[in-house]
């Protein structure tokens, strides 16, 4: 049976209009997926105003226009807004905080980029030991025998 809801694969401005609602897909531990609807129908909202709507097990967020039944995936917008809100707090974001993120944030491209930036800006804990290990690995790795041409065996 064909789905009545059509997903529109285009950029979506991060706001919810009066005739739209959020659809939040959650997955249980047993792998069962269910859909929850937000209570935001009838007013205009920004994504920042609705950041607390999806639960911790939410995996995908759509905006559904209730008149046209067209939807737009805004999961990445929500993940980015959630990370920015957390970063604005006093302690900011650390790589170790990932365990307390909602599922849609942990699996987002926004978090992947943010995590890469955090890892790249992290100082090397012991630069001398790190450089010594690299140097030792370079000198202890097996070197090819350059005394004879490649592919030729020595005669016995």
Secondary structure, 3 states (H helix, E strand, C coil): CCCCCEECCCCCCCEECCCEEEEEEEECCCCCEEEEECCCCCCCEEHHHHCCCCCCCEEEEEEEECCCCEEEECHHHHHHHHHHHHHHCCCCCCHHHHHHCCHHHHCCHHHHHHHHHHHHHCCCCCHHHHHHHHHHHHHHCCCCCCCCCCCCCCCC
